């Protein structure tokens, strides 16, 4: 029996939100993206906000949304995700990073959206 990573268990317990993933299936004849029907997954939404000043001295706020998803979530770049309200609907996934523990077991995936 394979040992379950303690980190994977901790992260699974923190995923109390749900998102819907639509797998990218290519483009139709007019060039519009085609997606599969949605699959719901538990997730954890992480928002990072950075505040700074630009060259002209204006105050700028940048927010980045990342999702923490289970290790077994079938997901890839260019897929689409619907987040729970009040968050964004129809966001395109730009990057998927797979995280591992000290034994090399996949513990979770971090997804950055556009």
Gaussian input, Z-matrix of N, CA and C with variables (Angstrom, degrees):
# hf/3-21g

backbone

0 1
 N
 C     1     B1
 C     2     B2     1     A1
 N     3     B3     2     A2     1     D1
 C     4     B4     3     A3     2     D2
 C     5     B5     4     A4     3     D3
 N     6     B6     5     A5     4     D4
 C     7     B7     6     A6     5     D5
 C     8     B8     7     A7     6     D6
 N     9     B9     8     A8     7     D7
 C    10    B10     9     A9     8     D8
 C    11    B11    10    A10     9     D9
 N    12    B12    11    A11    10    D10
 C    13    B13    12    A12    11    D11
 C    14    B14    13    A13    12    D12
 N    15    B15    14    A14    13    D13
 C    16    B16    15    A15    14    D14
 C    17    B17    16    A16    15    D15
 N    18    B18    17    A17    16    D16
 C    19    B19    18    A18    17    D17
 C    20    B20    19    A19    18    D18
 N    21    B21    20    A20    19    D19
 C    22    B22    21    A21    20    D20
 C    23    B23    22    A22    21    D21
 N    24    B24    23    A23    22    D22
 C    25    B25    24    A24    23    D23
 C    26    B26    25    A25    24    D24
 N    27    B27    26    A26    25    D25
 C    28    B28    27    A27    26    D26
 C    29    B29    28    A28    27    D27
 N    30    B30    29    A29    28    D28
 C    31    B31    30    A30    29    D29
 C    32    B32    31    A31    30    D30
 N    33    B33    32    A32    31    D31
 C    34    B34    33    A33    32    D32
 C    35    B35    34    A34    33    D33
 N    36    B36    35    A35    34    D34
 C    37    B37    36    A36    35    D35
 C    38    B38    37    A37    36    D36
 N    39    B39    38    A38    37    D37
 C    40    B40    39    A39    38    D38
 C    41    B41    40    A40    39    D39
 N    42    B42    41    A41    40    D40
 C    43    B43    42    A42    41    D41
 C    44    B44    43    A43    42    D42
 N    45    B45    44    A44    43    D43
 C    46    B46    45    A45    44    D44
 C    47    B47    46    A46    45    D45
 N    48    B48    47    A47    46    D46
 C    49    B49    48    A48    47    D47
 C    50    B50    49    A49    48    D48
 N    51    B51    50    A50    49    D49
 C    52    B52    51    A51    50    D50
 C    53    B53    52    A52    51    D51
 N    54    B54    53    A53    52    D52
 C    55    B55    54    A54    53    D53
 C    56    B56    55    A55    54    D54
 N    57    B57    56    A56    55    D55
 C    58    B58    57    A57    56    D56
 C    59    B59    58    A58    57    D57
 N    60    B60    59    A59    58    D58
 C    61    B61    60    A60    59    D59
 C    62    B62    61    A61    60    D60
 N    63    B63    62    A62    61    D61
 C    64    B64    63    A63    62    D62
 C    65    B65    64    A64    63    D63
 N    66    B66    65    A65    64    D64
 C    67    B67    66    A66    65    D65
 C    68    B68    67    A67    66    D66
 N    69    B69    68    A68    67    D67
 C    70    B70    69    A69    68    D68
 C    71    B71    70    A70    69    D69
 N    72    B72    71    A71    70    D70
 C    73    B73    72    A72    71    D71
 C    74    B74    73    A73    72    D72
 N    75    B75    74    A74    73    D73
 C    76    B76    75    A75    74    D74
 C    77    B77    76    A76    75    D75
 N    78    B78    77    A77    76    D76
 C    79    B79    78    A78    77    D77
 C    80    B80    79    A79    78    D78
 N    81    B81    80    A80    79    D79
 C    82    B82    81    A81    80    D80
 C    83    B83    82    A82    81    D81
 N    84    B84    83    A83    82    D82
 C    85    B85    84    A84    83    D83
 C    86    B86    85    A85    84    D84
 N    87    B87    86    A86    85    D85
 C    88    B88    87    A87    86    D86
 C    89    B89    88    A88    87    D87
 N    90    B90    89    A89    88    D88
 C    91    B91    90    A90    89    D89
 C    92    B92    91    A91    90    D90
 N    93    B93    92    A92    91    D91
 C    94    B94    93    A93    92    D92
 C    95    B95    94    A94    93    D93
 N    96    B96    95    A95    94    D94
 C    97    B97    96    A96    95    D95
 C    98    B98    97    A97    96    D96
 N    99    B99    98    A98    97    D97
 C   100   B100    99    A99    98    D98
 C   101   B101   100   A100    99    D99
 N   102   B102   101   A101   100   D100
 C   103   B103   102   A102   101   D101
 C   104   B104   103   A103   102   D102
 N   105   B105   104   A104   103   D103
 C   106   B106   105   A105   104   D104
 C   107   B107   106   A106   105   D105
 N   108   B108   107   A107   106   D106
 C   109   B109   108   A108   107   D107
 C   110   B110   109   A109   108   D108
 N   111   B111   110   A110   109   D109
 C   112   B112   111   A111   110   D110
 C   113   B113   112   A112   111   D111
 N   114   B114   113   A113   112   D112
 C   115   B115   114   A114   113   D113
 C   116   B116   115   A115   114   D114
 N   117   B117   116   A116   115   D115
 C   118   B118   117   A117   116   D116
 C   119   B119   118   A118   117   D117
 N   120   B120   119   A119   118   D118
 C   121   B121   120   A120   119   D119
 C   122   B122   121   A121   120   D120
 N   123   B123   122   A122   121   D121
 C   124   B124   123   A123   122   D122
 C   125   B125   124   A124   123   D123
 N   126   B126   125   A125   124   D124
 C   127   B127   126   A126   125   D125
 C   128   B128   127   A127   126   D126
 N   129   B129   128   A128   127   D127
 C   130   B130   129   A129   128   D128
 C   131   B131   130   A130   129   D129
 N   132   B132   131   A131   130   D130
 C   133   B133   132   A132   131   D131
 C   134   B134   133   A133   132   D132
 N   135   B135   134   A134   133   D133
 C   136   B136   135   A135   134   D134
 C   137   B137   136   A136   135   D135
 N   138   B138   137   A137   136   D136
 C   139   B139   138   A138   137   D137
 C   140   B140   139   A139   138   D138
 N   141   B141   140   A140   139   D139
 C   142   B142   141   A141   140   D140
 C   143   B143   142   A142   141   D141
 N   144   B144   143   A143   142   D142
 C   145   B145   144   A144   143   D143
 C   146   B146   145   A145   144   D144
 N   147   B147   146   A146   145   D145
 C   148   B148   147   A147   146   D146
 C   149   B149   148   A148   147   D147
 N   150   B150   149   A149   148   D148
 C   151   B151   150   A150   149   D149
 C   152   B152   151   A151   150   D150
 N   153   B153   152   A152   151   D151
 C   154   B154   153   A153   152   D152
 C   155   B155   154   A154   153   D153
 N   156   B156   155   A155   154   D154
 C   157   B157   156   A156   155   D155
 C   158   B158   157   A157   156   D156
 N   159   B159   158   A158   157   D157
 C   160   B160   159   A159   158   D158
 C   161   B161   160   A160   159   D159
 N   162   B162   161   A161   160   D160
 C   163   B163   162   A162   161   D161
 C   164   B164   163   A163   162   D162
 N   165   B165   164   A164   163   D163
 C   166   B166   165   A165   164   D164
 C   167   B167   166   A166   165   D165
 N   168   B168   167   A167   166   D166
 C   169   B169   168   A168   167   D167
 C   170   B170   169   A169   168   D168
 N   171   B171   170   A170   169   D169
 C   172   B172   171   A171   170   D170
 C   173   B173   172   A172   171   D171
 N   174   B174   173   A173   172   D172
 C   175   B175   174   A174   173   D173
 C   176   B176   175   A175   174   D174
 N   177   B177   176   A176   175   D175
 C   178   B178   177   A177   176   D176
 C   179   B179   178   A178   177   D177
 N   180   B180   179   A179   178   D178
 C   181   B181   180   A180   179   D179
 C   182   B182   181   A181   180   D180
 N   183   B183   182   A182   181   D181
 C   184   B184   183   A183   182   D182
 C   185   B185   184   A184   183   D183
 N   186   B186   185   A185   184   D184
 C   187   B187   186   A186   185   D185
 C   188   B188   187   A187   186   D186
 N   189   B189   188   A188   187   D187
 C   190   B190   189   A189   188   D188
 C   191   B191   190   A190   189   D189
 N   192   B192   191   A191   190   D190
 C   193   B193   192   A192   191   D191
 C   194   B194   193   A193   192   D192
 N   195   B195   194   A194   193   D193
 C   196   B196   195   A195   194   D194
 C   197   B197   196   A196   195   D195
 N   198   B198   197   A197   196   D196
 C   199   B199   198   A198   197   D197
 C   200   B200   199   A199   198   D198
 N   201   B201   200   A200   199   D199
 C   202   B202   201   A201   200   D200
 C   203   B203   202   A202   201   D201
 N   204   B204   203   A203   202   D202
 C   205   B205   204   A204   203   D203
 C   206   B206   205   A205   204   D204
 N   207   B207   206   A206   205   D205
 C   208   B208   207   A207   206   D206
 C   209   B209   208   A208   207   D207
 N   210   B210   209   A209   208   D208
 C   211   B211   210   A210   209   D209
 C   212   B212   211   A211   210   D210
 N   213   B213   212   A212   211   D211
 C   214   B214   213   A213   212   D212
 C   215   B215   214   A214   213   D213
 N   216   B216   215   A215   214   D214
 C   217   B217   216   A216   215   D215
 C   218   B218   217   A217   216   D216
 N   219   B219   218   A218   217   D217
 C   220   B220   219   A219   218   D218
 C   221   B221   220   A220   219   D219
 N   222   B222   221   A221   220   D220
 C   223   B223   222   A222   221   D221
 C   224   B224   223   A223   222   D222
 N   225   B225   224   A224   223   D223
 C   226   B226   225   A225   224   D224
 C   227   B227   226   A226   225   D225
 N   228   B228   227   A227   226   D226
 C   229   B229   228   A228   227   D227
 C   230   B230   229   A229   228   D228
 N   231   B231   230   A230   229   D229
 C   232   B232   231   A231   230   D230
 C   233   B233   232   A232   231   D231
 N   234   B234   233   A233   232   D232
 C   235   B235   234   A234   233   D233
 C   236   B236   235   A235   234   D234
 N   237   B237   236   A236   235   D235
 C   238   B238   237   A237   236   D236
 C   239   B239   238   A238   237   D237
 N   240   B240   239   A239   238   D238
 C   241   B241   240   A240   239   D239
 C   242   B242   241   A241   240   D240
 N   243   B243   242   A242   241   D241
 C   244   B244   243   A243   242   D242
 C   245   B245   244   A244   243   D243
 N   246   B246   245   A245   244   D244
 C   247   B247   246   A246   245   D245
 C   248   B248   247   A247   246   D246
 N   249   B249   248   A248   247   D247
 C   250   B250   249   A249   248   D248
 C   251   B251   250   A250   249   D249
 N   252   B252   251   A251   250   D250
 C   253   B253   252   A252   251   D251
 C   254   B254   253   A253   252   D252
 N   255   B255   254   A254   253   D253
 C   256   B256   255   A255   254   D254
 C   257   B257   256   A256   255   D255
 N   258   B258   257   A257   256   D256
 C   259   B259   258   A258   257   D257
 C   260   B260   259   A259   258   D258
 N   261   B261   260   A260   259   D259
 C   262   B262   261   A261   260   D260
 C   263   B263   262   A262   261   D261
 N   264   B264   263   A263   262   D262
 C   265   B265   264   A264   263   D263
 C   266   B266   265   A265   264   D264
 N   267   B267   266   A266   265   D265
 C   268   B268   267   A267   266   D266
 C   269   B269   268   A268   267   D267
 N   270   B270   269   A269   268   D268
 C   271   B271   270   A270   269   D269
 C   272   B272   271   A271   270   D270
 N   273   B273   272   A272   271   D271
 C   274   B274   273   A273   272   D272
 C   275   B275   274   A274   273   D273
 N   276   B276   275   A275   274   D274
 C   277   B277   276   A276   275   D275
 C   278   B278   277   A277   276   D276
 N   279   B279   278   A278   277   D277
 C   280   B280   279   A279   278   D278
 C   281   B281   280   A280   279   D279
 N   282   B282   281   A281   280   D280
 C   283   B283   282   A282   281   D281
 C   284   B284   283   A283   282   D282
 N   285   B285   284   A284   283   D283
 C   286   B286   285   A285   284   D284
 C   287   B287   286   A286   285   D285
 N   288   B288   287   A287   286   D286
 C   289   B289   288   A288   287   D287
 C   290   B290   289   A289   288   D288
 N   291   B291   290   A290   289   D289
 C   292   B292   291   A291   290   D290
 C   293   B293   292   A292   291   D291
 N   294   B294   293   A293   292   D292
 C   295   B295   294   A294   293   D293
 C   296   B296   295   A295   294   D294
 N   297   B297   296   A296   295   D295
 C   298   B298   297   A297   296   D296
 C   299   B299   298   A298   297   D297
 N   300   B300   299   A299   298   D298
 C   301   B301   300   A300   299   D299
 C   302   B302   301   A301   300   D300
 N   303   B303   302   A302   301   D301
 C   304   B304   303   A303   302   D302
 C   305   B305   304   A304   303   D303
 N   306   B306   305   A305   304   D304
 C   307   B307   306   A306   305   D305
 C   308   B308   307   A307   306   D306
 N   309   B309   308   A308   307   D307
 C   310   B310   309   A309   308   D308
 C   311   B311   310   A310   309   D309
 N   312   B312   311   A311   310   D310
 C   313   B313   312   A312   311   D311
 C   314   B314   313   A313   312   D312
 N   315   B315   314   A314   313   D313
 C   316   B316   315   A315   314   D314
 C   317   B317   316   A316   315   D315
 N   318   B318   317   A317   316   D316
 C   319   B319   318   A318   317   D317
 C   320   B320   319   A319   318   D318
 N   321   B321   320   A320   319   D319
 C   322   B322   321   A321   320   D320
 C   323   B323   322   A322   321   D321
 N   324   B324   323   A323   322   D322
 C   325   B325   324   A324   323   D323
 C   326   B326   325   A325   324   D324
 N   327   B327   326   A326   325   D325
 C   328   B328   327   A327   326   D326
 C   329   B329   328   A328   327   D327
 N   330   B330   329   A329   328   D328
 C   331   B331   330   A330   329   D329
 C   332   B332   331   A331   330   D330
 N   333   B333   332   A332   331   D331
 C   334   B334   333   A333   332   D332
 C   335   B335   334   A334   333   D333
 N   336   B336   335   A335   334   D334
 C   337   B337   336   A336   335   D335
 C   338   B338   337   A337   336   D336
 N   339   B339   338   A338   337   D337
 C   340   B340   339   A339   338   D338
 C   341   B341   340   A340   339   D339

   B1=1.4505
   B2=1.5335
   B3=1.3117
   B4=1.4596
   B5=1.5208
   B6=1.3157
   B7=1.4579
   B8=1.5260
   B9=1.3233
   B10=1.4608
   B11=1.5259
   B12=1.3074
   B13=1.4566
   B14=1.5296
   B15=1.3465
   B16=1.4751
   B17=1.5280
   B18=1.3282
   B19=1.4616
   B20=1.5275
   B21=1.3285
   B22=1.4685
   B23=1.5316
   B24=1.3359
   B25=1.4693
   B26=1.5187
   B27=1.3274
   B28=1.4652
   B29=1.5213
   B30=1.3291
   B31=1.4647
   B32=1.5219
   B33=1.3357
   B34=1.4663
   B35=1.5283
   B36=1.3253
   B37=1.4674
   B38=1.5232
   B39=1.3271
   B40=1.4681
   B41=1.5291
   B42=1.3145
   B43=1.4671
   B44=1.5225
   B45=1.3292
   B46=1.4652
   B47=1.5103
   B48=1.3151
   B49=1.4595
   B50=1.5325
   B51=1.3091
   B52=1.4644
   B53=1.5123
   B54=1.3293
   B55=1.4595
   B56=1.5270
   B57=1.3182
   B58=1.4580
   B59=1.5204
   B60=1.3427
   B61=1.4605
   B62=1.5200
   B63=1.3370
   B64=1.4609
   B65=1.5184
   B66=1.3445
   B67=1.4633
   B68=1.5213
   B69=1.3353
   B70=1.4651
   B71=1.5223
   B72=1.3314
   B73=1.4592
   B74=1.5147
   B75=1.3094
   B76=1.4593
   B77=1.5219
   B78=1.3243
   B79=1.4670
   B80=1.5209
   B81=1.3375
   B82=1.4631
   B83=1.5330
   B84=1.3426
   B85=1.4619
   B86=1.5267
   B87=1.3409
   B88=1.4636
   B89=1.5336
   B90=1.3428
   B91=1.4537
   B92=1.5128
   B93=1.3254
   B94=1.4708
   B95=1.5282
   B96=1.3317
   B97=1.4666
   B98=1.5246
   B99=1.3231
   B100=1.4594
   B101=1.5230
   B102=1.3361
   B103=1.4583
   B104=1.5202
   B105=1.3364
   B106=1.4616
   B107=1.5236
   B108=1.3321
   B109=1.4650
   B110=1.5221
   B111=1.3111
   B112=1.4584
   B113=1.5140
   B114=1.3354
   B115=1.4521
   B116=1.5246
   B117=1.3261
   B118=1.4693
   B119=1.5169
   B120=1.3375
   B121=1.4647
   B122=1.5240
   B123=1.3423
   B124=1.4585
   B125=1.5231
   B126=1.3173
   B127=1.4597
   B128=1.5176
   B129=1.3026
   B130=1.4590
   B131=1.5206
   B132=1.3192
   B133=1.4610
   B134=1.5235
   B135=1.3186
   B136=1.4693
   B137=1.5230
   B138=1.3282
   B139=1.4589
   B140=1.5200
   B141=1.3150
   B142=1.4658
   B143=1.5215
   B144=1.3101
   B145=1.4618
   B146=1.5213
   B147=1.3254
   B148=1.4607
   B149=1.5188
   B150=1.3175
   B151=1.4596
   B152=1.5182
   B153=1.3258
   B154=1.4668
   B155=1.5246
   B156=1.3098
   B157=1.4580
   B158=1.5242
   B159=1.3404
   B160=1.4634
   B161=1.5313
   B162=1.3284
   B163=1.4719
   B164=1.5240
   B165=1.3370
   B166=1.4569
   B167=1.5273
   B168=1.3379
   B169=1.4543
   B170=1.5143
   B171=1.3439
   B172=1.4608
   B173=1.5280
   B174=1.3194
   B175=1.4572
   B176=1.5254
   B177=1.3284
   B178=1.4642
   B179=1.5273
   B180=1.3172
   B181=1.4563
   B182=1.5215
   B183=1.3198
   B184=1.4573
   B185=1.5187
   B186=1.3273
   B187=1.4560
   B188=1.5213
   B189=1.3294
   B190=1.4604
   B191=1.5169
   B192=1.3333
   B193=1.4595
   B194=1.5273
   B195=1.3285
   B196=1.4563
   B197=1.5171
   B198=1.3160
   B199=1.4576
   B200=1.5116
   B201=1.3070
   B202=1.4547
   B203=1.5260
   B204=1.3331
   B205=1.4650
   B206=1.5257
   B207=1.3430
   B208=1.4638
   B209=1.5307
   B210=1.3149
   B211=1.4654
   B212=1.5206
   B213=1.3270
   B214=1.4606
   B215=1.5227
   B216=1.3018
   B217=1.4649
   B218=1.5305
   B219=1.3156
   B220=1.4666
   B221=1.5289
   B222=1.3245
   B223=1.4531
   B224=1.5193
   B225=1.3208
   B226=1.4556
   B227=1.5152
   B228=1.3199
   B229=1.4656
   B230=1.5197
   B231=1.3149
   B232=1.4694
   B233=1.5217
   B234=1.3406
   B235=1.4576
   B236=1.5280
   B237=1.3286
   B238=1.4584
   B239=1.5245
   B240=1.3468
   B241=1.4562
   B242=1.5225
   B243=1.3211
   B244=1.4623
   B245=1.5205
   B246=1.3201
   B247=1.4610
   B248=1.5238
   B249=1.3357
   B250=1.4631
   B251=1.5251
   B252=1.3353
   B253=1.4691
   B254=1.5166
   B255=1.2651
   B256=1.4536
   B257=1.5324
   B258=1.3308
   B259=1.4528
   B260=1.5315
   B261=1.3124
   B262=1.4565
   B263=1.5332
   B264=1.3233
   B265=1.4532
   B266=1.5216
   B267=1.3234
   B268=1.4485
   B269=1.5171
   B270=1.3185
   B271=1.4613
   B272=1.5267
   B273=1.3203
   B274=1.4528
   B275=1.5340
   B276=1.3139
   B277=1.4552
   B278=1.5238
   B279=1.3159
   B280=1.4654
   B281=1.5143
   B282=1.3280
   B283=1.4578
   B284=1.5199
   B285=1.3245
   B286=1.4622
   B287=1.5235
   B288=1.3240
   B289=1.4623
   B290=1.5230
   B291=1.3245
   B292=1.4522
   B293=1.5168
   B294=1.3255
   B295=1.4631
   B296=1.5263
   B297=1.3267
   B298=1.4568
   B299=1.5207
   B300=1.3253
   B301=1.4626
   B302=1.5332
   B303=1.3317
   B304=1.4582
   B305=1.5263
   B306=1.3315
   B307=1.4543
   B308=1.5240
   B309=1.3263
   B310=1.4624
   B311=1.5180
   B312=1.3296
   B313=1.4590
   B314=1.5283
   B315=1.3255
   B316=1.4585
   B317=1.5157
   B318=1.3335
   B319=1.4674
   B320=1.5218
   B321=1.3261
   B322=1.4585
   B323=1.5283
   B324=1.3100
   B325=1.4634
   B326=1.5220
   B327=1.3179
   B328=1.4609
   B329=1.5071
   B330=1.3272
   B331=1.4671
   B332=1.5160
   B333=1.2989
   B334=1.4787
   B335=1.5114
   B336=1.3388
   B337=1.4593
   B338=1.5120
   B339=1.3199
   B340=1.4711
   B341=1.4967
   A1=108.30
   A2=115.96
   A3=121.29
   A4=110.31
   A5=114.52
   A6=120.70
   A7=109.48
   A8=116.10
   A9=121.25
   A10=107.68
   A11=115.22
   A12=120.64
   A13=110.03
   A14=117.84
   A15=120.11
   A16=111.54
   A17=116.84
   A18=120.24
   A19=110.84
   A20=117.28
   A21=120.94
   A22=110.67
   A23=116.74
   A24=120.26
   A25=111.52
   A26=117.01
   A27=120.99
   A28=110.53
   A29=116.60
   A30=120.78
   A31=111.66
   A32=116.89
   A33=120.14
   A34=110.58
   A35=117.53
   A36=121.14
   A37=112.52
   A38=117.64
   A39=120.47
   A40=112.56
   A41=117.52
   A42=121.07
   A43=109.74
   A44=114.99
   A45=120.55
   A46=113.01
   A47=116.93
   A48=121.35
   A49=107.79
   A50=116.28
   A51=120.73
   A52=109.45
   A53=115.48
   A54=120.55
   A55=107.98
   A56=116.05
   A57=121.57
   A58=108.40
   A59=115.88
   A60=122.48
   A61=109.11
   A62=115.84
   A63=122.99
   A64=107.53
   A65=117.15
   A66=120.99
   A67=110.91
   A68=116.13
   A69=123.23
   A70=108.79
   A71=116.17
   A72=120.59
   A73=114.02
   A74=117.82
   A75=121.05
   A76=110.49
   A77=114.87
   A78=120.59
   A79=109.77
   A80=116.17
   A81=120.75
   A82=108.81
   A83=118.60
   A84=120.68
   A85=114.63
   A86=117.92
   A87=119.77
   A88=112.18
   A89=116.64
   A90=120.72
   A91=115.14
   A92=117.41
   A93=120.80
   A94=109.70
   A95=117.92
   A96=119.86
   A97=111.69
   A98=115.28
   A99=123.02
   A100=107.17
   A101=116.35
   A102=121.73
   A103=110.03
   A104=115.94
   A105=121.50
   A106=109.18
   A107=115.14
   A108=118.15
   A109=107.70
   A110=116.33
   A111=121.45
   A112=114.30
   A113=115.04
   A114=123.20
   A115=107.84
   A116=116.81
   A117=121.00
   A118=110.66
   A119=115.17
   A120=122.58
   A121=109.69
   A122=117.57
   A123=119.08
   A124=108.25
   A125=116.66
   A126=119.68
   A127=110.13
   A128=114.01
   A129=122.21
   A130=106.38
   A131=117.81
   A132=122.24
   A133=108.33
   A134=115.03
   A135=120.94
   A136=108.35
   A137=116.15
   A138=121.16
   A139=108.56
   A140=115.28
   A141=121.30
   A142=107.70
   A143=116.46
   A144=121.42
   A145=109.44
   A146=115.15
   A147=121.14
   A148=108.72
   A149=115.52
   A150=120.50
   A151=108.43
   A152=115.75
   A153=119.96
   A154=109.37
   A155=114.64
   A156=121.61
   A157=108.28
   A158=116.85
   A159=119.77
   A160=109.91
   A161=116.88
   A162=121.87
   A163=113.22
   A164=116.92
   A165=119.71
   A166=112.18
   A167=116.74
   A168=120.44
   A169=114.40
   A170=117.65
   A171=120.91
   A172=110.14
   A173=115.34
   A174=122.93
   A175=108.17
   A176=118.38
   A177=122.90
   A178=109.41
   A179=116.20
   A180=121.86
   A181=108.04
   A182=116.64
   A183=123.06
   A184=108.85
   A185=117.49
   A186=121.41
   A187=109.33
   A188=114.80
   A189=121.49
   A190=107.43
   A191=116.26
   A192=120.98
   A193=108.62
   A194=114.94
   A195=121.90
   A196=108.13
   A197=115.87
   A198=121.48
   A199=109.05
   A200=116.29
   A201=121.45
   A202=105.47
   A203=115.75
   A204=122.12
   A205=109.92
   A206=117.64
   A207=120.18
   A208=111.37
   A209=115.33
   A210=121.40
   A211=112.08
   A212=118.00
   A213=121.02
   A214=114.00
   A215=118.72
   A216=122.39
   A217=109.26
   A218=115.96
   A219=121.86
   A220=107.25
   A221=116.36
   A222=120.86
   A223=109.56
   A224=116.07
   A225=120.26
   A226=111.22
   A227=115.10
   A228=120.30
   A229=109.07
   A230=116.60
   A231=126.65
   A232=113.97
   A233=118.60
   A234=119.96
   A235=107.66
   A236=115.90
   A237=121.16
   A238=108.49
   A239=116.26
   A240=120.40
   A241=110.02
   A242=115.45
   A243=122.74
   A244=106.98
   A245=115.98
   A246=121.46
   A247=109.53
   A248=117.87
   A249=119.46
   A250=110.62
   A251=116.49
   A252=121.37
   A253=108.27
   A254=119.79
   A255=131.88
   A256=113.33
   A257=117.71
   A258=120.83
   A259=111.55
   A260=114.68
   A261=123.62
   A262=113.13
   A263=115.42
   A264=123.02
   A265=108.34
   A266=117.49
   A267=120.95
   A268=114.73
   A269=118.12
   A270=121.17
   A271=109.74
   A272=115.78
   A273=121.53
   A274=108.88
   A275=116.13
   A276=121.67
   A277=108.78
   A278=116.46
   A279=122.04
   A280=113.30
   A281=117.48
   A282=119.50
   A283=109.95
   A284=115.86
   A285=122.20
   A286=107.56
   A287=116.39
   A288=121.97
   A289=107.79
   A290=116.38
   A291=121.55
   A292=108.99
   A293=116.50
   A294=121.87
   A295=110.14
   A296=115.50
   A297=121.07
   A298=109.96
   A299=115.24
   A300=120.17
   A301=109.53
   A302=116.81
   A303=120.69
   A304=113.36
   A305=118.30
   A306=121.99
   A307=112.17
   A308=115.86
   A309=119.76
   A310=114.07
   A311=118.05
   A312=121.52
   A313=109.22
   A314=116.81
   A315=120.66
   A316=108.78
   A317=116.36
   A318=121.02
   A319=112.17
   A320=116.56
   A321=120.61
   A322=109.11
   A323=114.97
   A324=121.53
   A325=108.91
   A326=115.82
   A327=121.24
   A328=106.96
   A329=115.83
   A330=122.25
   A331=109.13
   A332=115.88
   A333=121.07
   A334=107.54
   A335=114.84
   A336=118.72
   A337=110.44
   A338=114.31
   A339=120.89
   A340=109.67
   D1=131.36
   D2=-179.52
   D3=-74.02
   D4=139.02
   D5=178.98
   D6=-77.30
   D7=134.38
   D8=177.13
   D9=-87.10
   D10=133.10
   D11=-179.08
   D12=-64.89
   D13=133.28
   D14=175.70
   D15=-58.87
   D16=-37.31
   D17=178.53
   D18=-63.19
   D19=-40.28
   D20=178.80
   D21=-62.30
   D22=-38.82
   D23=178.20
   D24=-66.13
   D25=-43.16
   D26=179.34
   D27=-62.27
   D28=-46.07
   D29=-179.93
   D30=-64.84
   D31=-39.69
   D32=179.29
   D33=-60.74
   D34=-37.04
   D35=178.90
   D36=-70.94
   D37=-21.41
   D38=-179.44
   D39=-89.34
   D40=-8.92
   D41=-178.28
   D42=-86.61
   D43=86.25
   D44=-175.49
   D45=-107.51
   D46=4.28
   D47=176.35
   D48=-107.50
   D49=169.14
   D50=-179.54
   D51=-132.32
   D52=138.16
   D53=174.61
   D54=-127.94
   D55=163.63
   D56=178.31
   D57=-116.29
   D58=125.28
   D59=-178.65
   D60=-104.45
   D61=131.44
   D62=175.66
   D63=-114.49
   D64=114.81
   D65=-177.40
   D66=-71.98
   D67=135.93
   D68=178.25
   D69=-72.08
   D70=130.32
   D71=-177.73
   D72=-118.91
   D73=13.35
   D74=-179.29
   D75=108.95
   D76=-158.51
   D77=-177.88
   D78=-124.80
   D79=150.50
   D80=175.94
   D81=-81.26
   D82=177.63
   D83=-177.67
   D84=-59.54
   D85=-20.63
   D86=179.18
   D87=-92.82
   D88=0.04
   D89=178.88
   D90=92.61
   D91=0.45
   D92=178.98
   D93=-78.76
   D94=140.70
   D95=-179.80
   D96=-66.35
   D97=147.26
   D98=178.12
   D99=-116.52
   D100=131.04
   D101=-178.62
   D102=-122.32
   D103=151.80
   D104=175.69
   D105=-74.59
   D106=175.81
   D107=174.05
   D108=-69.70
   D109=155.22
   D110=-172.55
   D111=-77.20
   D112=150.39
   D113=174.96
   D114=-125.15
   D115=129.98
   D116=-179.82
   D117=-83.55
   D118=139.43
   D119=178.78
   D120=-135.72
   D121=144.91
   D122=171.22
   D123=-69.63
   D124=147.32
   D125=-178.69
   D126=-153.29
   D127=172.72
   D128=172.15
   D129=-131.22
   D130=122.36
   D131=-178.90
   D132=-91.00
   D133=126.76
   D134=178.93
   D135=-119.77
   D136=122.24
   D137=179.91
   D138=-111.40
   D139=126.63
   D140=177.96
   D141=-111.61
   D142=123.53
   D143=-179.84
   D144=-114.95
   D145=128.71
   D146=177.97
   D147=-119.25
   D148=135.68
   D149=178.27
   D150=-118.99
   D151=134.97
   D152=-179.74
   D153=-156.52
   D154=178.27
   D155=175.90
   D156=-111.83
   D157=140.55
   D158=176.38
   D159=-87.74
   D160=-173.96
   D161=-175.79
   D162=-62.93
   D163=-26.73
   D164=-178.63
   D165=-92.69
   D166=3.35
   D167=177.41
   D168=88.78
   D169=5.83
   D170=177.75
   D171=-77.72
   D172=143.50
   D173=179.38
   D174=-79.44
   D175=126.78
   D176=-177.03
   D177=-121.63
   D178=137.53
   D179=174.00
   D180=-119.16
   D181=124.77
   D182=177.42
   D183=-116.57
   D184=131.94
   D185=176.46
   D186=-121.18
   D187=137.11
   D188=178.12
   D189=-122.38
   D190=135.12
   D191=178.98
   D192=-108.09
   D193=128.44
   D194=174.13
   D195=-123.82
   D196=151.28
   D197=176.09
   D198=-118.00
   D199=139.61
   D200=170.82
   D201=-103.91
   D202=122.62
   D203=-176.92
   D204=-123.03
   D205=158.77
   D206=178.85
   D207=-61.47
   D208=158.66
   D209=-179.11
   D210=-62.66
   D211=-32.03
   D212=-176.40
   D213=-87.20
   D214=5.49
   D215=179.75
   D216=-69.51
   D217=124.17
   D218=179.56
   D219=-84.93
   D220=103.81
   D221=-173.08
   D222=-149.24
   D223=152.40
   D224=178.79
   D225=-153.51
   D226=171.20
   D227=177.01
   D228=-61.82
   D229=147.01
   D230=-178.39
   D231=79.24
   D232=-3.72
   D233=172.36
   D234=-70.53
   D235=165.31
   D236=-179.81
   D237=-114.93
   D238=147.00
   D239=-179.46
   D240=-133.79
   D241=137.67
   D242=171.11
   D243=-105.80
   D244=123.29
   D245=178.41
   D246=-95.40
   D247=159.52
   D248=177.95
   D249=-65.32
   D250=153.60
   D251=178.03
   D252=-60.72
   D253=143.21
   D254=8.32
   D255=-94.73
   D256=16.91
   D257=-176.31
   D258=-78.69
   D259=177.88
   D260=-173.13
   D261=-66.59
   D262=144.00
   D263=174.71
   D264=-111.04
   D265=141.61
   D266=175.51
   D267=72.85
   D268=27.91
   D269=178.94
   D270=-75.44
   D271=144.47
   D272=179.62
   D273=-94.76
   D274=132.42
   D275=179.75
   D276=-79.06
   D277=127.02
   D278=-178.45
   D279=-103.30
   D280=-28.40
   D281=-176.97
   D282=-151.01
   D283=138.76
   D284=175.34
   D285=-125.01
   D286=122.09
   D287=179.10
   D288=-114.05
   D289=125.43
   D290=178.30
   D291=-94.86
   D292=126.54
   D293=-178.37
   D294=-103.26
   D295=145.30
   D296=179.17
   D297=-126.67
   D298=161.11
   D299=176.22
   D300=-93.88
   D301=-171.28
   D302=-176.04
   D303=-68.57
   D304=-13.98
   D305=177.31
   D306=-96.73
   D307=0.54
   D308=179.55
   D309=85.30
   D310=6.89
   D311=178.18
   D312=-81.60
   D313=138.01
   D314=177.32
   D315=-68.93
   D316=128.07
   D317=-176.93
   D318=-105.62
   D319=-35.45
   D320=-178.55
   D321=-169.72
   D322=175.09
   D323=175.59
   D324=-125.34
   D325=141.42
   D326=175.37
   D327=-111.64
   D328=127.01
   D329=-175.95
   D330=-116.66
   D331=130.06
   D332=175.09
   D333=-106.96
   D334=132.01
   D335=-177.93
   D336=-109.84
   D337=163.49
   D338=-178.69
   D339=-77.83

